[in-house]
Amino acid sequence: MSQRLLRELARWSAAAGARLSWLATLPLQPRRRSSITDNGWWSKFCARNAADDRRYARFRRMARHRLIVEATPPAEGRQHLERVLRQTPHYRALFDRFLTLDRIGAPIMTEFAPDVWFAPNTVRYMRYLSDCETRFGSLDGATIVEIGIGFGGQCKIFFDRFRVGKYILIDLPGPIALARRVLTEALGAQTVAERLLFLEAGKAGAPAGLPEGRFDLAISTLAFSECHRSIQQGYIDNVLSRARCGYIHRNEISGFFGVKSLDVAEIAAALPAKLEIERDDITYWYDRTDILSWGERRAAAAA
């Protein structure tokens, strides 16, 4: 049986499982869900992991965390690393810095080369950073806003490479609590206090406390595409349309969970900037994905 057929069978099995899970838990879920993770348990789960030292020490290997966030298999991670080194070979010198993220939460590690160990999800964050640097150049001093923050790993990886001016993190209350603890440990309390801003996701895609003016970069890695279309429109109006540059990694799984999202054509029509669409070259086990981006290079990044 070909690998392609096996991947298709795996994808459809995962989709069927997701639908059955959604139907089984439907009575327990909010009547109007803002996203597939607005499910009544994910935010509470993250909050418990942030508050309990024993849970926090190993949260990245917990089954529910791996289902939602730490879901990158090693084979996919290898594809990400190949892309990272192809387009930003100077990242080899940053491996030790990136690896410090994996000292938090006891993730399951993979050896990608002799004596080169990472959690596959960390390599995925490196890939997103590499994509943004390749497209937009240096992000030193930039104001970055991220929609859907996981546990704060992407933010930490950006700070490993650039001296970011301001980083705004938007998510549900539980992920915010977890990310705040992770980033305080990883970046230090002073950096968190001075250069990070945590905002709770609003029901209309417009979090309270969002600063006025323009952002240098808006980024969302899968989270935006998993929101309800009304929430997405709110993010387009209040966040994405105010960003000089943007990077969205988009999947098509929200329908498996009863959430109706905008398609690519609708996103392109709603954004004021010209959208570039790249069919992702990484082989994902669950779905096809696209990279949506806009904006121009800010400046040449220092190697």
N, C-alpha and C positions, 0 to 999 in steps of 0.2 A: 504494500500500500504506500502511495507516495506521501512525502511530507506535507505537500499542499492539501491533500485530502484529509490527512490526520489533523492538520490545523483547522480545517473547516469543520470537521466533526467535533473537535474540542470547542470551537467557537459556538457552534449551535448547542452543544451540551451545556456550556456555561450560560448561554442565553436562556435556555429552558429552565435551568436551575434558578437563575435570577428571577424569572417570571413566577415560578412556583413559590419562591421565597417571598416575593412581593405580595402575592395573593394570600399566602398563609398569614402574613403579618399585617395585612391591610386593616383589620379592625383596630390595631394598636397604633397606627400611624396617624400623623396630623391630617386633617381633612384637606388642607391646601399645602402642598409641599413645595418649598422653594427650590429644592434640588434632591438628587437621589440620596444624599447623606442627611437630609432633613427628615429623619426617619424615626425619631423618638428615642433612639438609644446611642447613636454615634457621639453626639456632643457630650452626653453624660459619661460615656466610656472614656473619652479624652480627659474630661475634668477629673475623673477618679484617678487616672494615670498620672495627672499632674500633682494631685494632692497627696497621694500615698507613696512614700519613699520606696517601698518594696515593689510596687507595681511599676513605678517610674524607672527603676533600675533595669527592667527587662521588657518595657512596653513594646519595643520594636520587633520582638519575636512572638508577641501575642497573636493568636489566630485572627481575631477581629481587626486588629491594626493591620495585619498583613493582607487581609481581604480588601480593605479600603485604601491603604496608603502604600504599604511595603510589599507591593504585588509584582515587582519586577523580577522575572526569573533570570537565572544566570546567563542563559543563551541570549536573551534580549540585552542584558547588561554588556555582554561582549560586543554586540553590534553597536551599542552606544559608545563604548570605549574606542572602537575602531574609528567611528566618526569624529570623536573628540580629538584623537591623535592625528587624524588626517587633516582637519581644518585648523587645529590649534596645537601644534606639536610642543609648544613651550609649556603646556600644562603638565608635562612630565615633571618639571621642576616644582610644581605645586602639589604633587601627590601627597606628601607628608602633611601638608596643611589641610587638604581635603579630608584626609583620613581621620583627623581629629573629630569629625562628626560621628564616626563610627565607634567612638569611645562612649557614646551616650546611648542608653536604651538597649544595649546588648543585641544588636542586629545579627542575623545569620550572615556569615561572611563567605565570600568566594575568592579563590585564588585566580586572578586574571592573567598573571604572568609569574615567573619565579619571584617570590617574595613581594608580590604586588597583590595585596588583599584589600577588597572593599565589599561593603554591602552593595548588592546590585542596584538598589534604589539610589545610593549615593552617586553611582556612576551615571544614572539617569539625570540627576541634578547637575552633574558636571556637563553632560551633553547639552542641557538647556542653556547653561552659562556659555558654553562654547558657541552655540548657535547665535546667541544674542551678541556676543563679542564679534563674531564673524560678520554679522549683519550691520551692527550699529557702532562698532568701535569701542573706544574707552568709555566706561561708565563711572569714572572718578567724578565725585561731586554730584552725581545724578540723583534725582528724586524718582524712586521706583515704587510702583504700587502693584501688589500681588493679590489676585482674587483667588481665594482658596489656598490655604497655606500648609495643609498637612500637619506636620509637627514643627515647622519652621526650618526644615532642612535646606530648602532652596535659598532662603534668605541668608543662611550661614555660608553657603557656597559662594554666593555673590560677594559677601564681605571678605571671603578668602582671597578673591582675585582683585577687587576694586575697593577704593575708599569711597563707598557710597555716601552721598550727602544725607539722604532721608529715605527710609524704607517703610512703606505703609502696608500693613498686613490686614486683610479683610477675611473674616470667616465667622463661623458660629462660636458661641461663648466657650465651649469645651476645647476645641482646637486652639483658640486664642490662649487659654490658660496653659495648655501643654506647651505651645510654642514659646510663650513668655518664659517658662522655666528652662526649656532647652536653650534658648538664645541667651538667657542670662548666664547660664553655665558656659556656653560656647564663646560668647563675645564679650562678656563682662557686664556688670550692672550699669556702669557708666555709659557704655555704647547703647545699651537698651534704653536708658533714660533719655539720652540726648539725640539719638538718631533713628529710633524705631517708634512707630505709632501703630497701635493695635486698635482696630475698629470692628465692632460687631456688625455683621451683614444685616442690612435692612430688608424688610419684606418687599421693598420696591427697587432693590438693587442700588440704593443710595444710602450708605451708612452715615449715621450722624457723626459729625466731627471731621468730615472729609475736608482737607484744606482747599482754599480757593486757588485759582490759577491753573497752570499747565503742569503736567508730569513729563519727565523725560522718557520714561518707559513704563508701559503697563504689561504685565505678564500674567498668564494663567495657564497652568499645565494640567489640562483635563477638567479642572473644576468648572470653569465657565461653561463648557459644553454640556455639563451634567446638570445645569440649572434649568428651571422652567423658563419658557420663552418670555414671560412677563418680567421675570427677574433679569434675564439677559438684556432685555431692552432697557431696563433701568441702569444696568452697568454700562451699556453702550452710551446712553445719554449723559451719565454722570461721571464715568471713569474713562472708558476707552476713547471717547471722542475728544477728551482733553489731553490725551497722550501724544506726544510728538512721534514716538515709536511704539510699536506694539508687537507682542509675540504671544500667540495662543496655540497651544497644542490641543487639537480637537479630536474627540472620539464620537462614536454614534451609538452609545449604549443606553442613553437615558430612557428611550422607549421601552427597554426591557424592564424598567422599574416604574412604569406608569407616569413618567415625566415627559411632557411634550416640549421639545427644544427647537430653537431656530435652526434651519439648515444653512449651508454655506452661502447660498445665493441671498438669503434673507439677511445674513450678517453683513455681507458685502454691500448690499443696498442701504443698510442702516448706518454704516460707518461713513463719516465724511472723507476719510482718507482712502486712497486707492489701495485695495487689498491684494497682496500677493499670496497665492495659494500653492503650496508644495505638497504633493503626495509623499507622505513620510516613507523613507527608504528602510525603516526598521521593520522587521517582521514581528508583529504582535500576535500573541496567541488568541486574543479575544475579539479583535475588531480591526478594521482599517482606520487609519488616522491621517490627519492633515495638519500641516503647519500653516497658520494664518499669520501674516506679518505685514507691517507697514512702517514707513519712515526711512530716514537716511542716516548714514554714519555720522556720529557726533565728532569724532576725532580719532586719530590713529592711537591704538592702545600700545602701551609699553610692553615689550616682551619680557 
